[in-house]
Amino acid sequence: MKSPLLSLCVLALLAMVVRADAKTIVDPVALVQLNANYVWTMVGGVLVFFMKAGFALLELGCTRSKNSINIIMKNFLDFCGVGPVYLFLGFPLMFGQSFHGWFGVSEFDLYGKGPAAPEWIYWMFQVGFAGVTATIVSGAIAERTRFLAYVIFSALFALMIYPIFGHWAWGGGLESFLKGTVAENHMGWLQRLGYRDFAGGSVVHEVGGACALAGILCVGPRLGRFDSAGRPVLIPGHNLPLAALGTFILWVGWYGFNAGSTVIAGAEIGRIAVNTTLAPCIGALTAMFSMWRIQGRADIGITMNGSLAGLVAITPACAYVTVPSAMIIGGIAGLLTTYSTQLLEKWRIDDAVGAVPVHLVNGFFGILATELFDETGLELKAFLVQLLGAVVAPVFAFTVAYGLFKLLSATVGLRAGDIEQDEGLDFHEHAASAYPEFPTAGR
């Protein structure tokens, strides 16, 4: 005699594996894997979004207390501007069916997708990348940039810069996420050539760093950053422990950045995470010791930036290199950060948080390292493709960003006046103070 309970269990199992729409049998293991992929991708997206907090604290701690509210407002509002623009325009331009490899021309109806559409998961993962990339600019031009101009730039960045180069390098990403394969008519022109940027060494870091450099050149140095003879004058941050906390948060978020970019819940995330751990370790050490050699003491700022440089440099290569290679890449990145920071000061370029050395310089190096340290060996043709992408990314981003900053300077105004800088942007831009119990003007 058959058990009624057994019959119910059999019926429940059949209900799970039979698709009602097509009456076809679905592999229950494959279904579990698919949903695990969705969950992992969403977790990665949340970690990437949390990097916004890291960038905010890092910038806040590395600058003066009189600009604290302004910095928090910029880091908060740039994402609020990027999000809607990226939903309606940026994401379709980046991941829609390709127009001759230049930009997407579909997915403009994303907002109308059904509640269980997997496109929502991929959008949530990618919008964090867009927001984080815009924030790179904030720190570089901190303490002398008008709030409105920066927020407008962030929104335009999510429309005119990030999704365009993103399409060139990652255009087939959405189709790959949905189907596991990519047709050529969804690929950007660089992707068709075989260009590799696993998690954003060029799409995020070179693009963000190049825009930061454009902003620095347009807005000029902070008041008092260089003396009458052109020598650099140190402007210390008001809370370096807070900056260190921001750096740690960024490091944690980077696991979503790199390991999350698999968009697959599989064992391959393990080595990617290890590479993402050891590259910044060695980057911090080489940056610290190289600056120690230059100035005779261990410097906390360059040490933190060395770790971030290691993270940036391993980002495009994290899935393609061995762990020892990742450590070498991180070590080189730390050295590059120290000496490029020194070079910027020599050229009187005022980068308030070191965004250009960390993101632009090491994003460029990381793209080349992807092929130079590839565990399967170096191929000249592949290296030339990497070199092409590593050059195109900053040239395109810098050119467009420079034009936008110049336009903003001529319209809404870009640079804060001398009195505003001296008394602090918190008072003049927001009529508020982060530390009302203590005077902050001039500090």
SVG drawing of the C-alpha trace seen along z (x, -y; Angstrom):
<svg xmlns="http://www.w3.org/2000/svg" viewBox="-3 -86 69 88">
<polyline fill="none" stroke="black" stroke-width="0.4" points="0.0,0.0 1.4,-3.3 1.9,-6.0 -0.1,-9.2 2.9,-11.2 5.2,-9.6 2.7,-10.4 2.6,-14.1 6.4,-14.2 6.6,-12.8 4.0,-15.4 5.9,-18.2 9.1,-17.1 7.5,-17.0 6.1,-20.5 9.6,-21.8 11.1,-20.3 8.3,-20.8 8.0,-24.2 4.3,-24.9 4.7,-27.2 6.5,-24.7 5.9,-21.4 9.6,-20.7 11.7,-19.0 14.3,-21.2 17.4,-19.8 17.0,-20.6 20.7,-20.8 21.0,-23.4 18.2,-25.3 19.9,-25.5 23.1,-26.6 21.3,-29.3 19.7,-30.7 23.0,-30.5 24.6,-32.5 21.8,-35.1 22.3,-35.3 26.1,-35.5 25.9,-38.3 23.5,-40.3 25.8,-39.8 28.7,-41.1 26.6,-44.1 25.9,-45.0 29.6,-44.7 30.5,-47.0 27.8,-49.5 29.3,-49.4 32.6,-50.7 30.8,-54.1 31.1,-54.3 34.8,-53.4 35.5,-56.1 33.5,-58.7 35.5,-57.9 38.8,-57.8 38.2,-61.2 36.8,-62.7 39.8,-61.6 42.4,-62.8 41.0,-66.3 40.3,-69.1 37.5,-69.2 36.0,-72.4 35.0,-70.5 33.6,-67.4 29.9,-68.0 30.7,-68.9 32.6,-65.7 29.8,-63.5 27.2,-65.4 29.3,-64.8 29.7,-61.1 26.0,-60.7 24.5,-62.7 26.7,-61.5 25.2,-58.1 21.7,-59.5 22.4,-61.2 24.1,-58.2 21.4,-55.7 18.4,-57.1 20.6,-58.1 22.1,-54.6 18.7,-52.9 17.2,-54.8 20.2,-55.5 23.6,-54.4 22.8,-50.7 21.2,-50.3 24.1,-52.2 26.5,-49.9 24.9,-46.5 22.3,-46.8 22.7,-45.2 25.7,-46.9 25.6,-49.5 28.7,-48.5 30.6,-48.0 30.3,-51.6 27.2,-51.7 24.1,-49.8 20.8,-50.4 18.4,-48.1 17.3,-47.5 15.8,-51.0 12.7,-49.3 14.6,-47.8 12.3,-49.7 9.3,-47.7 10.7,-44.2 8.8,-41.8 9.4,-41.3 11.5,-38.1 13.5,-39.3 17.2,-38.4 18.1,-41.7 17.4,-43.5 20.1,-41.5 22.7,-42.4 21.6,-46.1 22.1,-46.1 25.5,-44.6 26.6,-47.1 25.1,-50.3 27.5,-50.0 30.5,-50.0 29.1,-53.1 28.7,-54.9 32.1,-53.9 33.8,-55.1 32.2,-58.5 33.4,-58.8 37.0,-58.4 36.8,-62.0 35.4,-63.4 38.5,-62.8 40.9,-64.1 39.2,-67.5 38.2,-67.8 38.2,-71.1 38.0,-73.5 35.1,-72.3 31.6,-73.6 29.0,-71.1 26.5,-71.7 29.2,-71.4 30.4,-68.0 26.8,-66.5 26.1,-67.6 29.3,-66.1 28.5,-62.8 25.2,-62.5 26.8,-63.3 29.6,-60.9 27.0,-58.0 25.6,-59.0 28.5,-60.1 31.7,-58.5 31.3,-55.4 28.7,-53.4 30.4,-54.2 33.8,-52.8 32.1,-50.2 30.3,-49.0 33.6,-48.9 35.1,-46.5 32.1,-44.8 29.2,-45.2 28.3,-41.5 28.1,-41.2 24.4,-41.2 23.9,-38.6 26.6,-36.4 24.9,-36.7 21.5,-35.7 22.6,-33.0 26.1,-32.0 27.3,-33.0 27.8,-36.2 27.0,-36.9 29.3,-39.3 26.4,-41.8 26.4,-42.4 30.1,-43.0 31.9,-46.3 34.7,-46.8 37.5,-46.1 35.7,-43.0 35.6,-41.7 39.4,-42.0 39.8,-39.8 40.4,-42.6 40.3,-41.4 39.4,-43.5 37.9,-41.0 36.6,-43.4 37.3,-47.0 41.0,-47.9 40.2,-50.2 36.4,-50.4 36.4,-51.7 39.9,-52.7 41.5,-54.1 38.3,-55.9 37.8,-57.3 41.4,-58.2 41.5,-60.0 38.4,-62.0 40.0,-62.8 43.1,-64.2 40.9,-66.2 39.1,-67.7 42.3,-68.5 43.7,-70.4 40.5,-72.3 39.9,-73.3 43.5,-74.0 45.3,-73.3 43.9,-74.1 44.6,-77.4 48.1,-77.2 49.0,-73.8 52.1,-75.2 54.2,-78.1 55.4,-81.1 58.3,-79.1 56.2,-76.2 57.2,-73.9 54.5,-71.6 53.1,-72.5 51.6,-69.6 47.9,-69.9 47.3,-67.2 44.0,-65.3 42.1,-65.9 41.3,-62.3 43.7,-59.6 42.2,-56.8 38.9,-57.5 40.7,-57.3 42.2,-54.0 38.7,-52.7 37.6,-53.8 40.5,-51.9 39.6,-48.7 36.0,-49.0 37.2,-49.4 39.3,-46.3 36.3,-44.3 34.1,-45.7 36.8,-44.7 35.9,-41.0 32.5,-41.9 34.3,-43.8 36.7,-41.0 35.2,-37.7 31.7,-39.0 32.6,-39.6 32.5,-35.9 28.7,-36.2 28.9,-32.5 28.8,-30.9 31.7,-28.5 35.0,-27.5 36.9,-29.9 36.0,-32.7 38.5,-31.3 41.7,-32.1 40.3,-35.4 39.7,-36.3 43.2,-35.2 44.7,-37.3 42.6,-40.2 44.0,-39.7 47.7,-39.4 48.2,-42.0 47.2,-44.8 49.3,-43.3 52.5,-43.5 51.4,-46.9 51.2,-48.4 54.6,-47.1 56.4,-48.3 54.8,-51.7 55.6,-52.1 59.3,-51.1 59.9,-53.1 58.5,-56.3 60.4,-55.5 63.5,-55.5 62.6,-58.9 61.5,-60.8 63.0,-58.8 59.8,-57.6 56.9,-55.3 54.0,-57.3 50.4,-56.2 48.9,-57.9 51.2,-56.3 50.8,-52.9 47.0,-53.0 47.3,-54.1 49.8,-51.3 47.2,-48.8 44.6,-50.4 47.1,-50.4 47.6,-46.7 43.8,-46.2 43.5,-48.3 46.3,-46.6 45.0,-43.1 41.4,-44.0 41.7,-43.3 44.0,-40.3 42.6,-38.6 41.1,-35.6 44.0,-35.1 47.1,-35.0 48.6,-32.8 48.9,-33.9 52.7,-34.5 52.1,-36.7 49.4,-38.6 51.9,-39.4 54.4,-40.6 51.7,-42.8 50.8,-44.2 54.4,-45.0 55.0,-46.8 51.8,-48.8 53.0,-50.0 56.2,-51.3 54.3,-53.0 52.1,-54.7 55.0,-56.2 56.9,-57.5 53.9,-58.8 52.7,-60.7 56.1,-62.3 56.0,-63.2 52.5,-64.8 53.8,-67.1 56.8,-68.0 54.4,-69.0 52.3,-71.0 49.2,-68.8 47.2,-68.8 45.5,-65.4 43.9,-65.6 43.7,-61.8 46.1,-60.3 43.4,-59.2 45.5,-59.6 48.5,-57.5 46.2,-54.8 43.6,-54.5 44.9,-55.9 48.5,-54.7 47.8,-51.3 44.7,-50.7 47.0,-51.1 49.6,-48.8 47.0,-46.3 45.6,-46.0 49.1,-45.3 49.8,-42.9 46.8,-40.9 48.7,-39.6 52.2,-40.0 51.5,-37.7 48.9,-35.4 49.3,-31.9 48.9,-30.5 51.8,-32.5 52.4,-35.8 51.1,-36.3 52.2,-39.4 48.9,-39.9 47.0,-39.7 49.4,-42.1 49.0,-44.7 45.2,-44.5 45.6,-45.1 47.9,-48.0 45.3,-49.5 42.6,-49.3 44.9,-50.7 45.6,-53.7 42.1,-54.3 40.4,-54.2 42.1,-57.3 42.4,-59.2 38.6,-58.9 37.6,-59.6 40.0,-62.5 39.0,-64.2 35.2,-64.1 35.7,-64.9 37.9,-67.8 35.3,-69.3 32.5,-68.7 34.5,-70.4 35.3,-73.4 31.6,-73.7 30.6,-73.5 33.3,-76.1 31.8,-78.5 28.2,-78.0 27.5,-77.0 31.1,-77.6 33.6,-74.9 36.2,-76.4 35.3,-77.8 36.6,-81.2 39.6,-81.9 37.3,-83.1 35.2,-80.0 38.2,-77.7 39.7,-79.5 36.6,-79.4 35.5,-76.0 32.9,-74.7 30.8,-73.3 29.8,-76.9 29.5,-78.4 27.9,-75.5 25.8,-73.9 25.5,-76.3 26.5,-73.4 29.5,-72.1 30.5,-68.5 32.1,-69.6 29.9,-72.4 31.6,-72.4 35.0,-73.3 36.0,-76.2 37.0,-74.8 37.5,-77.8 41.0,-78.0 41.8,-74.5"/>
</svg>
